[in-house]
Amino acid sequence: MAKNQHVTKRPDGKWQVLGEGNSKATKVTDRQLDAIIAATDIAKNQKSELFIHGRDGKFRERNSYGND
């Protein structure tokens, strides 16, 4: 089953790609844009949703790459 992907800010100031339900990040980057690019590729491959969180942790954007 495809996992939705979340781009979130880490306590250390870096950005991470986190598969829904996972405790460990799939990828950690210095810039949010790099995390978004990686998460987009994963979401497209898995035909899942991408949730981008802002610095405050709230949803900033949502994209669907699944069956709409």
Rosetta constraint file for C-alpha pairs under 8 A:
AtomPair CA 2 CA 46 HARMONIC 5.24 0.50
AtomPair CA 2 CA 47 HARMONIC 6.72 0.50
AtomPair CA 2 CA 48 HARMONIC 5.80 0.50
AtomPair CA 3 CA 19 HARMONIC 5.79 0.50
AtomPair CA 3 CA 20 HARMONIC 5.59 0.50
AtomPair CA 3 CA 21 HARMONIC 7.97 0.50
AtomPair CA 3 CA 43 HARMONIC 7.92 0.50
AtomPair CA 3 CA 46 HARMONIC 7.27 0.50
AtomPair CA 3 CA 48 HARMONIC 6.26 0.50
AtomPair CA 3 CA 49 HARMONIC 7.75 0.50
AtomPair CA 4 CA 19 HARMONIC 5.90 0.50
AtomPair CA 4 CA 20 HARMONIC 5.30 0.50
AtomPair CA 4 CA 43 HARMONIC 6.85 0.50
AtomPair CA 4 CA 48 HARMONIC 5.27 0.50
AtomPair CA 4 CA 49 HARMONIC 4.77 0.50
AtomPair CA 4 CA 50 HARMONIC 5.95 0.50
AtomPair CA 4 CA 51 HARMONIC 7.57 0.50
AtomPair CA 5 CA 17 HARMONIC 6.63 0.50
AtomPair CA 5 CA 18 HARMONIC 5.76 0.50
AtomPair CA 5 CA 19 HARMONIC 4.65 0.50
AtomPair CA 5 CA 20 HARMONIC 5.94 0.50
AtomPair CA 5 CA 39 HARMONIC 6.14 0.50
AtomPair CA 5 CA 42 HARMONIC 7.57 0.50
AtomPair CA 5 CA 43 HARMONIC 6.33 0.50
AtomPair CA 5 CA 48 HARMONIC 7.47 0.50
AtomPair CA 5 CA 49 HARMONIC 6.25 0.50
AtomPair CA 5 CA 50 HARMONIC 4.87 0.50
AtomPair CA 5 CA 51 HARMONIC 6.15 0.50
AtomPair CA 6 CA 16 HARMONIC 7.96 0.50
AtomPair CA 6 CA 17 HARMONIC 5.68 0.50
AtomPair CA 6 CA 18 HARMONIC 5.12 0.50
AtomPair CA 6 CA 19 HARMONIC 6.24 0.50
AtomPair CA 6 CA 20 HARMONIC 6.89 0.50
AtomPair CA 6 CA 39 HARMONIC 7.31 0.50
AtomPair CA 6 CA 50 HARMONIC 5.94 0.50
AtomPair CA 6 CA 51 HARMONIC 4.74 0.50
AtomPair CA 6 CA 52 HARMONIC 5.88 0.50
AtomPair CA 6 CA 53 HARMONIC 7.27 0.50
AtomPair CA 7 CA 15 HARMONIC 6.87 0.50
AtomPair CA 7 CA 16 HARMONIC 5.62 0.50
AtomPair CA 7 CA 17 HARMONIC 4.78 0.50
AtomPair CA 7 CA 18 HARMONIC 6.40 0.50
AtomPair CA 7 CA 32 HARMONIC 7.65 0.50
AtomPair CA 7 CA 35 HARMONIC 6.38 0.50
AtomPair CA 7 CA 36 HARMONIC 6.43 0.50
AtomPair CA 7 CA 39 HARMONIC 7.01 0.50
AtomPair CA 7 CA 50 HARMONIC 7.83 0.50
AtomPair CA 7 CA 51 HARMONIC 6.32 0.50
AtomPair CA 7 CA 52 HARMONIC 4.87 0.50
AtomPair CA 7 CA 53 HARMONIC 5.85 0.50
AtomPair CA 8 CA 15 HARMONIC 5.72 0.50
AtomPair CA 8 CA 16 HARMONIC 5.50 0.50
AtomPair CA 8 CA 17 HARMONIC 6.75 0.50
AtomPair CA 8 CA 18 HARMONIC 7.54 0.50
AtomPair CA 8 CA 52 HARMONIC 6.81 0.50
AtomPair CA 8 CA 53 HARMONIC 5.31 0.50
AtomPair CA 8 CA 54 HARMONIC 7.15 0.50
AtomPair CA 8 CA 55 HARMONIC 7.69 0.50
AtomPair CA 8 CA 57 HARMONIC 6.80 0.50
AtomPair CA 9 CA 13 HARMONIC 6.34 0.50
AtomPair CA 9 CA 14 HARMONIC 5.94 0.50
AtomPair CA 9 CA 15 HARMONIC 4.52 0.50
AtomPair CA 9 CA 16 HARMONIC 6.31 0.50
AtomPair CA 9 CA 32 HARMONIC 7.95 0.50
AtomPair CA 9 CA 53 HARMONIC 7.57 0.50
AtomPair CA 9 CA 54 HARMONIC 7.53 0.50
AtomPair CA 9 CA 55 HARMONIC 6.13 0.50
AtomPair CA 9 CA 57 HARMONIC 7.19 0.50
AtomPair CA 10 CA 14 HARMONIC 5.37 0.50
AtomPair CA 10 CA 15 HARMONIC 5.72 0.50
AtomPair CA 10 CA 16 HARMONIC 6.72 0.50
AtomPair CA 13 CA 30 HARMONIC 7.75 0.50
AtomPair CA 14 CA 28 HARMONIC 6.78 0.50
AtomPair CA 14 CA 29 HARMONIC 5.86 0.50
AtomPair CA 14 CA 30 HARMONIC 4.89 0.50
AtomPair CA 14 CA 31 HARMONIC 6.87 0.50
AtomPair CA 14 CA 32 HARMONIC 7.90 0.50
AtomPair CA 15 CA 28 HARMONIC 5.70 0.50
AtomPair CA 15 CA 29 HARMONIC 5.21 0.50
AtomPair CA 15 CA 30 HARMONIC 6.01 0.50
AtomPair CA 15 CA 31 HARMONIC 6.25 0.50
AtomPair CA 15 CA 32 HARMONIC 5.55 0.50
AtomPair CA 15 CA 35 HARMONIC 6.29 0.50
AtomPair CA 16 CA 25 HARMONIC 6.02 0.50
AtomPair CA 16 CA 26 HARMONIC 7.34 0.50
AtomPair CA 16 CA 27 HARMONIC 5.61 0.50
AtomPair CA 16 CA 28 HARMONIC 4.37 0.50
AtomPair CA 16 CA 29 HARMONIC 6.18 0.50
AtomPair CA 16 CA 32 HARMONIC 7.97 0.50
AtomPair CA 16 CA 35 HARMONIC 6.04 0.50
AtomPair CA 17 CA 25 HARMONIC 5.68 0.50
AtomPair CA 17 CA 26 HARMONIC 5.51 0.50
AtomPair CA 17 CA 27 HARMONIC 5.19 0.50
AtomPair CA 17 CA 28 HARMONIC 6.51 0.50
AtomPair CA 17 CA 35 HARMONIC 5.90 0.50
AtomPair CA 17 CA 36 HARMONIC 7.70 0.50
AtomPair CA 17 CA 38 HARMONIC 7.43 0.50
AtomPair CA 17 CA 39 HARMONIC 5.90 0.50
AtomPair CA 18 CA 22 HARMONIC 6.55 0.50
AtomPair CA 18 CA 23 HARMONIC 7.76 0.50
AtomPair CA 18 CA 24 HARMONIC 6.99 0.50
AtomPair CA 18 CA 25 HARMONIC 4.72 0.50
AtomPair CA 18 CA 26 HARMONIC 5.68 0.50
AtomPair CA 18 CA 27 HARMONIC 7.43 0.50
AtomPair CA 19 CA 25 HARMONIC 7.23 0.50
AtomPair CA 19 CA 26 HARMONIC 6.95 0.50
AtomPair CA 27 CA 35 HARMONIC 7.21 0.50
AtomPair CA 27 CA 38 HARMONIC 7.69 0.50
AtomPair CA 28 CA 35 HARMONIC 7.03 0.50
AtomPair CA 29 CA 34 HARMONIC 6.33 0.50
AtomPair CA 29 CA 35 HARMONIC 5.95 0.50
AtomPair CA 30 CA 34 HARMONIC 7.61 0.50
AtomPair CA 31 CA 35 HARMONIC 6.72 0.50
AtomPair CA 32 CA 36 HARMONIC 6.16 0.50
AtomPair CA 33 CA 37 HARMONIC 6.22 0.50
AtomPair CA 34 CA 38 HARMONIC 6.33 0.50
AtomPair CA 35 CA 39 HARMONIC 6.00 0.50
AtomPair CA 36 CA 40 HARMONIC 5.93 0.50
AtomPair CA 36 CA 52 HARMONIC 7.37 0.50
AtomPair CA 37 CA 41 HARMONIC 6.40 0.50
AtomPair CA 38 CA 42 HARMONIC 6.43 0.50
AtomPair CA 39 CA 43 HARMONIC 6.04 0.50
AtomPair CA 39 CA 50 HARMONIC 6.94 0.50
AtomPair CA 40 CA 44 HARMONIC 6.04 0.50
AtomPair CA 40 CA 50 HARMONIC 6.68 0.50
AtomPair CA 41 CA 45 HARMONIC 6.19 0.50
AtomPair CA 42 CA 46 HARMONIC 6.11 0.50
AtomPair CA 43 CA 47 HARMONIC 5.56 0.50
AtomPair CA 43 CA 48 HARMONIC 4.90 0.50
AtomPair CA 43 CA 49 HARMONIC 6.00 0.50
AtomPair CA 43 CA 50 HARMONIC 6.14 0.50
AtomPair CA 43 CA 65 HARMONIC 6.22 0.50
AtomPair CA 44 CA 48 HARMONIC 6.63 0.50
AtomPair CA 44 CA 65 HARMONIC 5.31 0.50
AtomPair CA 44 CA 66 HARMONIC 7.52 0.50
AtomPair CA 46 CA 66 HARMONIC 7.78 0.50
AtomPair CA 47 CA 64 HARMONIC 7.84 0.50
AtomPair CA 47 CA 65 HARMONIC 4.91 0.50
AtomPair CA 47 CA 66 HARMONIC 4.04 0.50
AtomPair CA 47 CA 67 HARMONIC 7.24 0.50
AtomPair CA 48 CA 64 HARMONIC 6.32 0.50
AtomPair CA 48 CA 65 HARMONIC 5.27 0.50
AtomPair CA 48 CA 66 HARMONIC 4.79 0.50
AtomPair CA 49 CA 62 HARMONIC 7.22 0.50
AtomPair CA 49 CA 63 HARMONIC 5.83 0.50
AtomPair CA 49 CA 64 HARMONIC 4.51 0.50
AtomPair CA 49 CA 65 HARMONIC 5.80 0.50
AtomPair CA 49 CA 66 HARMONIC 6.66 0.50
AtomPair CA 50 CA 62 HARMONIC 5.64 0.50
AtomPair CA 50 CA 63 HARMONIC 5.10 0.50
AtomPair CA 50 CA 64 HARMONIC 6.29 0.50
AtomPair CA 50 CA 65 HARMONIC 7.69 0.50
AtomPair CA 51 CA 59 HARMONIC 6.83 0.50
AtomPair CA 51 CA 60 HARMONIC 7.74 0.50
AtomPair CA 51 CA 61 HARMONIC 6.07 0.50
AtomPair CA 51 CA 62 HARMONIC 4.64 0.50
AtomPair CA 51 CA 63 HARMONIC 6.66 0.50
AtomPair CA 52 CA 59 HARMONIC 5.98 0.50
AtomPair CA 52 CA 60 HARMONIC 5.59 0.50
AtomPair CA 52 CA 61 HARMONIC 5.10 0.50
AtomPair CA 52 CA 62 HARMONIC 6.17 0.50
AtomPair CA 53 CA 57 HARMONIC 5.28 0.50
AtomPair CA 53 CA 58 HARMONIC 5.34 0.50
AtomPair CA 53 CA 59 HARMONIC 4.43 0.50
AtomPair CA 53 CA 60 HARMONIC 5.10 0.50
AtomPair CA 53 CA 61 HARMONIC 6.98 0.50
AtomPair CA 54 CA 58 HARMONIC 5.68 0.50
AtomPair CA 54 CA 59 HARMONIC 6.28 0.50
AtomPair CA 54 CA 60 HARMONIC 5.46 0.50
AtomPair CA 64 CA 68 HARMONIC 7.36 0.50
